[in-house]
Amino acid sequence: MNATSTESAQGYGADSRNDSVLIYVNGEFFPRNEAKVSVFDSGFVLGDGVWEGLRLVKGRLLSLQSHLDRLYQGANSIALDIGMDRVSLEKALWLTLERNGMSDGAHLRLMVTRGIKKTVNQDPRFVIGKSTIVIVAEYKSPKPETRAKGLSLLTSTFRTSGPDTFDLHLNSHSRLNLIQALIQAINSGADEALMLDPRGFVASCNSTNFFIVRGRELWTSTGLYSFKGITQQKIIDVSRAHGFVVRECDYTLAQVYSAQEAFVSGTLGGVTPVTFIDGRPIGDGKPGPLTLEISNLYLQACLEE
């Protein structure tokens, strides 16, 4: 890849403490370099599994119950038996944080696959044993320089998909078309990819949800052809509660180019400004005041849950 940009909505500052974190694998803890799953695991073989990302801020796992809701709903939709109830899985998350001495500024990746297969194939009936559960906790905080500069996006030629081909509401391990879009953006010198839906309307970015500011209104996609982020929904709810008009609607690139501000939302970064799209400045090409206001309202609401 001809990477000319180093910013990312998933970027974070380096932290040497991550070299010695303990990884949860099926009820046991292993040093980072010793944590492993089988090459016959369903997740490795075909991306057969679901996952959630969670952010730890001041002793709180933000929107924890919403993340668990989505995990269990996704597992149920693909007939995957997690093998742990919600209470037990939540205890495993907190135990992972406790074993690593973490109380703030961390990000967890909870991954569940269908488990080890007897042979390498697509058929889930060849699974032997229980599901595989992995929890990776790392010290990750959004990079302040990214917030100060804002992200640059490229509109990708790769489109998002509908539920009849690949349901993006299912938070599965399969993300190849989104990765293709990101690679295209990176090779063009951008930070992230902006993706359109099959009809040509704005859908989302490759790993985050996308908002524009027009006047005092926030616009984001309907979610018909994109993942419905938990952070996205929290921003919608908080913004409406503070008097903003929020439209979940179809809108075009032309309307994006003429927006006053833009930002993306995701678990790790919260609210991250977008300042350039397809080489065009959004507004004055700097993070805008309403983006900062929304970011502060979002974090405050999360900590008050």
Residue frames as qw, qx, qy, qz and C-alpha x, y, z in Angstrom:
[[0.000, 0.887, 0.461, 0.000, 0.00, 0.00, 0.00],
 [0.384, 0.408, -0.017, 0.828, 1.17, 3.50, -0.79],
 [0.389, -0.760, -0.490, 0.178, 0.29, 4.89, 2.63],
 [0.312, 0.451, -0.060, 0.834, 0.81, 8.65, 2.77],
 [0.416, -0.603, 0.057, -0.679, -1.40, 9.33, 5.81],
 [0.335, 0.092, -0.848, 0.400, -1.02, 8.10, 9.35],
 [0.389, -0.087, 0.385, -0.832, -4.31, 9.25, 10.86],
 [0.347, -0.191, -0.882, -0.256, -7.21, 6.89, 11.53],
 [0.582, -0.487, -0.080, -0.646, -10.55, 6.89, 13.29],
 [0.929, -0.306, -0.209, 0.000, -9.16, 3.82, 15.07],
 [0.527, 0.491, -0.410, 0.560, -5.79, 5.41, 15.84],
 [0.652, -0.751, -0.107, -0.018, -4.38, 5.66, 19.34],
 [0.020, 0.851, -0.493, 0.177, -1.20, 6.73, 21.08],
 [0.694, 0.206, -0.664, 0.189, 1.53, 4.17, 21.71],
 [0.579, -0.641, 0.285, -0.417, 1.61, 2.79, 25.26],
 [0.301, 0.437, -0.839, 0.121, 4.35, 0.44, 26.47],
 [0.499, -0.153, 0.670, -0.528, 2.00, -1.07, 29.05],
 [0.843, 0.286, -0.039, -0.454, 0.34, -2.96, 26.20],
 [0.438, 0.491, -0.753, -0.015, 3.45, -5.11, 25.82],
 [0.083, 0.146, -0.912, 0.375, 2.59, -6.99, 29.01],
 [0.636, -0.077, 0.113, -0.760, -1.21, -7.24, 28.91],
 [0.289, -0.012, 0.952, -0.102, -2.91, -10.53, 29.67],
 [0.461, 0.076, -0.486, -0.739, -5.36, -11.91, 27.09],
 [0.631, 0.014, 0.609, -0.480, -8.47, -13.87, 28.04],
 [0.460, 0.235, -0.716, -0.469, -8.88, -17.05, 25.98],
 [0.723, -0.204, -0.600, -0.275, -11.68, -19.43, 26.94],
 [0.727, -0.654, -0.163, -0.132, -11.51, -18.71, 30.66],
 [0.791, -0.308, -0.004, 0.529, -7.72, -18.57, 30.98],
 [0.063, 0.979, -0.111, -0.162, -5.24, -15.69, 30.82],
 [0.849, 0.110, 0.174, 0.487, -2.11, -15.67, 28.70],
 [0.261, -0.582, 0.187, 0.747, 0.67, -13.13, 28.09],
 [0.464, 0.692, -0.058, -0.550, 0.13, -11.23, 24.87],
 [0.301, 0.563, -0.695, -0.330, 2.67, -13.21, 22.86],
 [0.081, -0.094, 0.990, -0.072, 1.35, -16.56, 24.09],
 [0.541, 0.356, 0.470, -0.600, -2.37, -16.04, 23.44],
 [0.093, 0.211, -0.792, -0.566, -3.42, -18.28, 20.55],
 [0.770, 0.222, 0.332, -0.498, -6.39, -19.91, 18.83],
 [0.666, 0.007, 0.708, 0.235, -6.35, -22.95, 16.55],
 [0.078, 0.277, -0.555, -0.781, -5.87, -22.72, 12.79],
 [0.122, -0.313, -0.899, -0.280, -9.02, -24.87, 12.68],
 [0.059, 0.456, 0.542, -0.703, -11.02, -22.21, 14.56],
 [0.333, 0.689, 0.631, 0.128, -14.16, -21.07, 12.74],
 [0.003, -0.941, -0.057, 0.334, -13.15, -17.44, 13.04],
 [0.261, -0.568, 0.579, 0.523, -9.80, -18.02, 11.37],
 [0.432, 0.169, 0.824, 0.325, -11.17, -20.38, 8.75],
 [0.139, 0.538, 0.639, 0.532, -14.08, -18.25, 7.50],
 [0.054, -0.215, 0.137, -0.966, -14.66, -15.29, 9.82],
 [0.525, -0.450, -0.642, -0.331, -17.55, -17.17, 11.43],
 [0.436, -0.384, -0.579, 0.572, -18.22, -15.20, 14.59],
 [0.087, -0.895, -0.266, -0.347, -19.33, -11.95, 16.19],
 [0.546, -0.035, -0.328, 0.770, -17.50, -9.30, 18.16],
 [0.158, -0.943, -0.269, -0.114, -17.86, -6.09, 20.14],
 [0.461, 0.305, -0.276, 0.786, -15.50, -3.22, 20.94],
 [0.441, -0.812, -0.382, 0.009, -15.88, -1.55, 24.33],
 [0.302, 0.599, -0.244, 0.701, -14.30, 1.58, 25.77],
 [0.597, -0.527, -0.483, 0.365, -13.29, 1.98, 29.42],
 [0.128, 0.603, -0.061, 0.785, -13.50, 5.54, 30.73],
 [0.223, -0.438, 0.441, -0.751, -13.08, 6.39, 34.41],
 [0.250, -0.076, 0.891, -0.371, -14.05, 2.92, 35.58],
 [0.653, 0.394, 0.383, -0.521, -17.06, 2.62, 33.24],
 [0.320, 0.067, 0.804, 0.497, -17.51, 0.43, 30.20],
 [0.298, 0.289, -0.035, -0.909, -19.48, 2.79, 27.99],
 [0.717, 0.194, -0.185, -0.643, -22.89, 1.48, 26.82],
 [0.138, -0.290, 0.946, -0.046, -22.00, -2.00, 28.08],
 [0.537, 0.263, 0.727, -0.337, -25.54, -3.40, 28.04],
 [0.601, 0.668, -0.033, -0.437, -26.16, -2.14, 24.51],
 [0.240, 0.582, -0.752, -0.196, -22.99, -3.87, 23.34],
 [0.267, -0.084, 0.945, -0.169, -24.01, -7.12, 25.01],
 [0.627, 0.470, 0.393, -0.482, -27.49, -6.83, 23.47],
 [0.549, 0.673, -0.334, -0.366, -25.95, -6.57, 20.00],
 [0.025, 0.447, -0.894, -0.036, -23.52, -9.43, 20.64],
 [0.394, 0.095, 0.876, -0.261, -26.21, -11.87, 21.75],
 [0.624, 0.585, 0.224, -0.468, -28.62, -10.77, 19.02],
 [0.399, 0.661, -0.553, -0.313, -25.92, -11.27, 16.40],
 [0.111, -0.273, 0.954, -0.059, -24.96, -14.67, 17.77],
 [0.540, 0.293, 0.682, -0.396, -28.60, -15.73, 17.80],
 [0.586, 0.645, -0.053, -0.488, -29.09, -14.62, 14.20],
 [0.490, 0.530, -0.673, -0.165, -26.33, -16.99, 13.02],
 [0.937, -0.228, -0.189, -0.184, -27.28, -19.80, 15.44],
 [0.487, 0.412, -0.588, 0.497, -24.05, -19.43, 17.41],
 [0.716, -0.634, -0.291, -0.025, -24.22, -20.63, 21.02],
 [0.087, 0.808, -0.407, 0.417, -21.89, -18.37, 23.00],
 [0.742, -0.076, -0.626, 0.229, -21.91, -20.86, 25.85],
 [0.280, -0.168, -0.504, 0.800, -21.98, -18.15, 28.54],
 [0.044, -0.830, -0.555, -0.041, -24.90, -16.12, 29.82],
 [0.168, 0.848, 0.022, 0.502, -24.73, -12.34, 29.98],
 [0.551, -0.814, 0.148, -0.108, -23.84, -12.24, 33.65],
 [0.866, -0.247, 0.265, 0.344, -20.93, -14.64, 33.21],
 [0.622, 0.496, 0.194, 0.574, -19.65, -12.85, 30.11],
 [0.071, -0.918, 0.020, -0.389, -19.85, -9.48, 31.82],
 [0.714, -0.661, 0.213, 0.082, -17.88, -10.89, 34.76],
 [0.838, 0.086, 0.243, 0.481, -15.24, -12.10, 32.30],
 [0.334, 0.777, 0.089, 0.526, -14.89, -8.57, 30.91],
 [0.347, -0.882, 0.154, -0.279, -14.41, -7.04, 34.33],
 [0.869, -0.383, 0.232, 0.209, -12.04, -9.82, 35.37],
 [0.729, 0.403, 0.141, 0.535, -9.90, -9.11, 32.31],
 [0.062, 0.856, -0.062, 0.509, -9.69, -5.46, 33.33],
 [0.659, -0.720, 0.181, -0.123, -8.91, -6.42, 36.93],
 [0.914, -0.113, 0.189, 0.342, -6.14, -8.83, 35.93],
 [0.575, 0.463, 0.112, 0.665, -4.57, -6.05, 33.86],
 [0.349, -0.460, -0.322, 0.750, -5.04, -3.38, 36.53],
 [0.110, 0.289, 0.405, 0.861, -7.05, -1.18, 34.18],
 [0.008, -0.607, -0.627, 0.488, -9.46, 1.51, 35.35],
 [0.261, 0.843, 0.103, -0.460, -9.34, 4.15, 32.59],
 [0.213, 0.747, -0.457, -0.434, -8.22, 4.76, 29.02],
 [0.325, -0.180, 0.911, 0.180, -8.60, 1.19, 27.77],
 [0.656, 0.275, -0.280, -0.644, -10.33, -0.51, 24.87],
 [0.542, -0.113, 0.824, -0.121, -11.60, -4.09, 24.89],
 [0.532, 0.254, -0.566, -0.577, -12.23, -6.32, 21.93],
 [0.617, -0.045, 0.703, -0.350, -14.63, -9.15, 22.78],
 [0.449, 0.356, -0.638, -0.513, -14.57, -11.85, 20.08],
 [0.683, -0.014, 0.661, -0.310, -16.71, -14.97, 19.87],
 [0.379, 0.332, -0.695, -0.513, -16.40, -17.60, 17.14],
 [0.878, -0.066, -0.191, -0.434, -18.28, -20.81, 16.50],
 [0.728, -0.496, 0.472, -0.038, -15.27, -22.76, 17.74],
 [0.159, -0.470, 0.804, 0.326, -12.82, -25.36, 16.48],
 [0.814, 0.327, -0.124, -0.463, -13.78, -27.43, 13.44],
 [0.879, -0.127, 0.452, 0.088, -12.97, -31.04, 12.73],
 [0.616, 0.172, 0.452, 0.621, -11.79, -30.02, 9.27],
 [0.043, -0.390, 0.086, 0.916, -11.38, -26.81, 7.29],
 [0.063, 0.401, 0.746, 0.529, -14.69, -26.16, 5.56],
 [0.208, -0.304, -0.085, -0.926, -17.75, -23.93, 5.60],
 [0.618, -0.397, -0.590, -0.336, -20.25, -26.33, 7.19],
 [0.295, -0.581, 0.424, -0.629, -20.97, -25.41, 10.85],
 [0.936, -0.226, -0.036, -0.266, -21.92, -29.01, 11.54],
 [0.818, 0.245, -0.378, 0.358, -18.22, -29.85, 11.59],
 [0.124, -0.704, 0.392, -0.579, -17.63, -27.79, 14.74],
 [0.732, -0.207, -0.618, 0.199, -16.37, -29.81, 17.70],
 [0.427, -0.264, -0.481, 0.719, -16.69, -28.49, 21.22],
 [0.066, -0.820, -0.429, 0.373, -17.69, -25.07, 22.44],
 [0.333, 0.907, 0.085, 0.245, -17.39, -21.59, 21.02],
 [0.630, 0.041, -0.184, 0.753, -14.12, -19.68, 21.27],
 [0.177, -0.955, -0.227, -0.077, -14.20, -16.56, 23.45],
 [0.625, 0.078, -0.114, 0.768, -11.33, -14.07, 23.44],
 [0.143, -0.968, -0.205, 0.025, -11.07, -10.73, 25.26],
 [0.619, 0.202, -0.059, 0.757, -8.22, -8.39, 24.38],
 [0.230, -0.941, -0.218, 0.118, -7.84, -5.35, 26.65],
 [0.623, 0.192, 0.014, 0.758, -5.33, -2.66, 25.69],
 [0.163, -0.672, -0.198, 0.694, -4.55, 0.86, 26.78],
 [0.315, 0.377, 0.525, 0.695, -5.93, 2.98, 23.98],
 [0.026, 0.728, 0.339, -0.595, -6.86, 6.64, 24.01],
 [0.532, 0.772, 0.296, 0.181, -7.80, 8.71, 20.95],
 [0.588, 0.016, 0.052, 0.807, -4.87, 10.68, 19.58],
 [0.024, -0.778, -0.282, 0.561, -5.27, 14.41, 20.40],
 [0.103, -0.396, 0.453, 0.792, -3.50, 15.38, 17.17],
 [0.075, 0.309, 0.848, 0.424, -6.19, 13.59, 15.16],
 [0.044, -0.775, -0.595, 0.209, -8.92, 15.56, 16.91],
 [0.153, -0.699, 0.040, 0.697, -6.99, 18.79, 16.36],
 [0.061, -0.284, 0.624, 0.726, -6.39, 18.16, 12.66],
 [0.729, 0.336, 0.205, -0.559, -9.44, 16.14, 11.67],
 [0.644, 0.012, 0.732, 0.221, -9.65, 13.20, 9.28],
 [0.308, 0.449, -0.447, -0.709, -9.43, 13.21, 5.51],
 [0.696, 0.196, 0.661, -0.199, -11.87, 10.90, 3.72],
 [0.131, 0.251, -0.685, -0.671, -12.01, 9.46, 0.22],
 [0.775, 0.194, 0.203, -0.566, -15.29, 8.33, -1.32],
 [0.358, -0.248, 0.878, 0.198, -14.68, 4.70, -2.20],
 [0.503, 0.173, -0.558, -0.637, -15.92, 2.88, -5.27],
 [0.274, -0.131, -0.946, 0.109, -16.77, -0.06, -2.99],
 [0.471, -0.423, -0.169, -0.755, -20.40, 0.15, -1.88],
 [0.351, -0.167, 0.753, -0.531, -22.00, -1.01, 1.34],
 [0.237, -0.099, -0.912, -0.319, -24.37, -3.95, 1.15],
 [0.613, -0.289, -0.050, -0.734, -28.01, -4.64, 1.93],
 [0.578, -0.295, 0.661, -0.376, -29.33, -7.32, 4.25],
 [0.919, 0.293, 0.101, -0.244, -30.14, -9.59, 1.30],
 [0.722, 0.535, -0.384, 0.211, -26.42, -9.93, 0.47],
 [0.571, 0.001, -0.556, 0.604, -24.52, -9.12, 3.68],
 [0.361, -0.842, -0.344, -0.206, -26.32, -7.63, 6.67],
 [0.361, 0.466, -0.373, 0.716, -24.06, -4.96, 8.16],
 [0.552, -0.607, 0.115, -0.560, -26.28, -4.83, 11.25],
 [0.966, -0.226, -0.082, 0.090, -24.70, -8.18, 12.11],
 [0.109, -0.886, 0.450, -0.027, -21.41, -7.32, 13.81],
 [0.992, 0.030, 0.088, 0.088, -19.55, -10.26, 12.32],
 [0.576, -0.506, 0.398, 0.504, -15.85, -10.93, 11.82],
 [0.564, 0.378, 0.532, 0.506, -16.34, -10.73, 8.04],
 [0.010, -0.869, -0.115, 0.480, -15.35, -7.21, 6.96],
 [0.626, -0.005, 0.468, 0.624, -13.55, -7.71, 3.66],
 [0.302, 0.714, 0.416, 0.475, -15.46, -5.18, 1.54],
 [0.267, -0.961, -0.069, 0.010, -14.96, -2.52, 4.23],
 [0.636, -0.498, 0.339, 0.482, -11.24, -3.32, 4.35],
 [0.555, 0.356, 0.482, 0.577, -11.08, -3.02, 0.56],
 [0.059, 0.923, 0.267, 0.271, -12.62, 0.43, 0.81],
 [0.472, -0.844, 0.133, 0.217, -10.10, 1.47, 3.45],
 [0.689, -0.155, 0.424, 0.567, -7.16, 0.20, 1.38],
 [0.396, 0.649, 0.413, 0.501, -8.42, 2.27, -1.55],
 [0.171, -0.973, -0.103, -0.112, -8.56, 5.37, 0.65],
 [0.633, -0.630, 0.264, 0.364, -5.10, 4.78, 2.12],
 [0.655, 0.109, 0.465, 0.586, -3.57, 4.28, -1.33],
 [0.232, 0.766, 0.341, 0.493, -5.08, 7.61, -2.38],
 [0.298, 0.291, -0.314, 0.853, -3.56, 9.43, 0.58],
 [0.496, -0.549, -0.092, -0.666, -6.70, 9.68, 2.71],
 [0.208, -0.355, 0.753, -0.513, -7.22, 8.49, 6.28],
 [0.432, 0.199, 0.819, -0.320, -10.52, 6.63, 5.96],
 [0.005, -0.186, -0.752, -0.632, -13.08, 5.65, 3.32],
 [0.468, 0.247, 0.300, -0.794, -16.51, 7.20, 2.93],
 [0.139, 0.092, 0.945, 0.282, -18.87, 4.62, 1.46],
 [0.491, 0.078, -0.146, -0.855, -22.06, 5.04, -0.55],
 [0.638, 0.107, 0.701, -0.301, -24.96, 2.63, -0.57],
 [0.457, 0.184, 0.768, 0.409, -26.05, 0.74, -3.72],
 [0.256, 0.830, 0.492, 0.056, -28.36, 3.64, -4.65],
 [0.448, 0.513, 0.010, 0.732, -25.60, 6.26, -4.43],
 [0.368, -0.854, -0.033, -0.367, -26.57, 7.85, -1.11],
 [0.111, 0.583, -0.660, 0.461, -24.06, 8.30, 1.72],
 [0.822, -0.291, -0.479, -0.106, -24.00, 5.25, 4.02],
 [0.692, -0.707, 0.088, 0.119, -21.06, 5.25, 6.45],
 [0.134, 0.762, -0.632, -0.040, -17.30, 5.10, 6.66],
 [0.652, 0.230, -0.720, -0.054, -15.44, 1.80, 6.59],
 [0.474, -0.126, -0.777, 0.395, -15.35, 1.43, 10.39],
 [0.036, -0.294, -0.464, 0.835, -17.38, 4.34, 11.74],
 [0.200, 0.759, 0.618, 0.028, -20.69, 6.12, 11.25],
 [0.321, 0.148, 0.199, 0.914, -20.73, 9.46, 9.48],
 [0.009, -0.809, -0.499, 0.310, -22.48, 12.75, 10.31],
 [0.305, 0.363, 0.169, 0.864, -22.66, 16.14, 8.63],
 [0.090, -0.595, -0.449, 0.661, -23.71, 19.45, 10.15],
 [0.135, 0.440, 0.470, 0.753, -25.98, 21.70, 8.10],
 [0.324, -0.669, -0.067, -0.666, -27.03, 24.79, 10.01],
 [0.367, -0.427, 0.640, -0.523, -27.98, 23.51, 13.46],
 [0.934, 0.053, 0.047, -0.351, -29.04, 20.15, 12.08],
 [0.302, -0.430, 0.840, 0.137, -27.17, 16.86, 12.22],
 [0.827, 0.320, -0.191, -0.422, -27.63, 14.45, 9.32],
 [0.270, -0.371, 0.887, 0.057, -26.70, 10.78, 9.32],
 [0.362, 0.072, -0.773, -0.516, -27.77, 7.83, 7.20],
 [0.766, -0.234, -0.080, -0.594, -30.92, 5.80, 7.75],
 [0.416, -0.386, 0.806, -0.167, -28.93, 2.63, 8.37],
 [0.881, 0.308, 0.108, -0.342, -30.69, 0.70, 5.60],
 [0.854, 0.442, -0.201, 0.185, -27.32, -0.10, 4.06],
 [0.274, 0.590, -0.544, 0.529, -24.88, 0.41, 6.93],
 [0.505, -0.240, -0.730, 0.393, -24.14, -0.72, 10.45],
 [0.336, -0.813, -0.180, -0.439, -26.13, 1.06, 13.15],
 [0.455, 0.274, -0.577, 0.620, -23.47, 2.05, 15.63],
 [0.486, -0.625, -0.556, 0.252, -24.12, 2.20, 19.35],
 [0.321, -0.348, -0.082, 0.877, -22.09, 5.41, 19.57],
 [0.036, -0.231, -0.482, -0.844, -24.06, 6.79, 16.61],
 [0.386, -0.609, -0.638, -0.270, -27.36, 6.12, 18.39],
 [0.475, -0.557, -0.397, 0.554, -26.07, 7.66, 21.62],
 [0.205, -0.130, 0.138, 0.960, -25.08, 10.81, 19.74],
 [0.200, -0.413, -0.590, -0.664, -28.50, 10.97, 18.09],
 [0.475, -0.643, -0.600, 0.030, -30.30, 10.63, 21.45],
 [0.450, -0.475, -0.235, 0.719, -28.07, 13.10, 23.31],
 [0.143, 0.046, 0.287, 0.946, -28.20, 15.69, 20.53],
 [0.285, -0.533, -0.592, -0.534, -31.99, 15.57, 20.37],
 [0.514, -0.626, -0.520, 0.273, -32.19, 15.86, 24.14],
 [0.354, -0.475, -0.066, 0.803, -30.18, 19.10, 23.91],
 [0.297, 0.750, 0.214, -0.551, -32.37, 20.67, 21.23],
 [0.022, -0.397, 0.661, 0.636, -30.58, 19.68, 18.02],
 [0.822, 0.365, 0.050, -0.434, -32.55, 18.53, 15.02],
 [0.306, -0.364, 0.846, 0.242, -31.17, 15.17, 13.94],
 [0.760, 0.398, -0.101, -0.503, -32.21, 13.75, 10.58],
 [0.515, -0.172, 0.821, 0.178, -31.69, 10.07, 9.77],
 [0.599, 0.682, 0.158, -0.389, -32.12, 10.43, 6.04],
 [0.769, 0.289, 0.345, 0.453, -30.83, 9.80, 2.55],
 [0.056, 0.941, -0.100, -0.319, -28.41, 12.48, 1.38],
 [0.820, 0.524, 0.025, 0.228, -25.88, 12.86, -1.40],
 [0.691, -0.105, -0.008, 0.715, -22.21, 13.70, -1.79],
 [0.161, 0.588, 0.189, 0.770, -23.19, 17.12, -3.11],
 [0.490, -0.789, -0.157, -0.337, -24.88, 17.82, 0.22],
 [0.823, -0.395, -0.083, 0.400, -21.81, 16.52, 2.06],
 [0.562, 0.251, 0.071, 0.785, -19.48, 18.85, 0.15],
 [0.053, -0.618, -0.114, -0.776, -21.58, 21.88, 1.14],
 [0.654, -0.618, -0.430, 0.077, -21.87, 20.94, 4.83],
 [0.130, -0.909, 0.239, -0.314, -20.54, 23.30, 7.50],
 [0.281, -0.561, 0.753, -0.199, -18.93, 20.46, 9.49],
 [0.872, 0.068, -0.427, -0.231, -18.56, 16.68, 9.43],
 [0.269, -0.540, 0.739, -0.299, -17.50, 14.02, 11.90],
 [0.673, 0.020, -0.719, -0.176, -17.43, 10.28, 12.43],
 [0.606, -0.501, 0.361, -0.501, -18.51, 8.29, 15.47],
 [0.778, 0.128, -0.616, 0.011, -17.18, 5.06, 16.92],
 [0.794, -0.548, -0.255, 0.065, -16.48, 3.28, 20.17],
 [0.722, -0.151, -0.118, 0.665, -12.78, 4.10, 20.46],
 [0.298, 0.207, 0.086, 0.928, -12.71, 7.62, 19.10],
 [0.076, 0.601, 0.531, -0.592, -16.14, 8.79, 20.24],
 [0.412, 0.876, 0.231, -0.094, -16.57, 11.84, 18.00],
 [0.569, -0.267, 0.354, 0.693, -13.74, 12.54, 15.54],
 [0.297, 0.757, 0.011, -0.582, -13.82, 15.60, 13.25],
 [0.674, 0.312, 0.511, 0.433, -13.63, 15.26, 9.45],
 [0.069, -0.740, 0.043, 0.668, -12.05, 18.21, 7.69],
 [0.231, 0.478, -0.562, -0.634, -11.47, 17.06, 4.09],
 [0.728, 0.231, 0.630, -0.140, -13.45, 14.78, 1.79],
 [0.718, 0.500, 0.383, 0.296, -12.22, 13.90, -1.70],
 [0.514, 0.129, 0.072, 0.845, -9.66, 16.71, -1.43],
 [0.117, -0.681, -0.266, -0.672, -12.35, 19.30, -0.65],
 [0.080, 0.095, -0.610, 0.783, -12.35, 21.19, 2.67],
 [0.306, -0.631, -0.702, -0.128, -15.48, 20.82, 4.75],
 [0.276, -0.923, -0.208, 0.169, -16.39, 24.26, 6.05],
 [0.086, 0.938, -0.335, -0.006, -13.09, 26.05, 6.62],
 [0.745, 0.375, -0.528, 0.159, -11.13, 22.80, 6.66],
 [0.077, 0.347, -0.707, 0.612, -10.82, 22.77, 10.45],
 [0.248, -0.370, -0.875, 0.190, -12.72, 20.94, 13.22],
 [0.183, -0.551, -0.271, -0.768, -15.91, 22.87, 13.86],
 [0.201, -0.294, 0.511, -0.782, -17.47, 24.17, 17.09],
 [0.804, -0.119, 0.015, -0.582, -20.62, 22.04, 16.89],
 [0.811, 0.170, -0.557, 0.064, -18.52, 18.90, 16.50],
 [0.253, 0.267, -0.663, 0.653, -16.70, 19.77, 19.71],
 [0.488, -0.213, 0.285, -0.797, -19.99, 20.53, 21.46],
 [0.892, -0.003, -0.256, -0.372, -21.50, 17.20, 20.39],
 [0.644, 0.247, -0.658, 0.303, -18.34, 15.38, 21.49],
 [0.013, -0.259, 0.601, -0.756, -18.54, 16.89, 24.97],
 [0.684, -0.125, 0.117, -0.709, -22.26, 16.17, 25.30],
 [0.857, 0.115, -0.472, -0.172, -21.73, 12.56, 24.22],
 [0.496, 0.214, -0.705, 0.460, -18.95, 11.84, 26.72],
 [0.247, -0.232, 0.459, -0.821, -20.80, 13.57, 29.54],
 [0.799, -0.068, -0.076, -0.593, -23.91, 11.50, 28.87],
 [0.786, 0.147, -0.599, 0.043, -21.89, 8.26, 28.82],
 [0.299, 0.208, -0.683, 0.634, -20.33, 8.99, 32.18],
 [0.407, -0.145, 0.339, -0.836, -23.75, 9.77, 33.67],
 [0.678, -0.047, -0.604, -0.417, -25.29, 6.45, 32.64]]
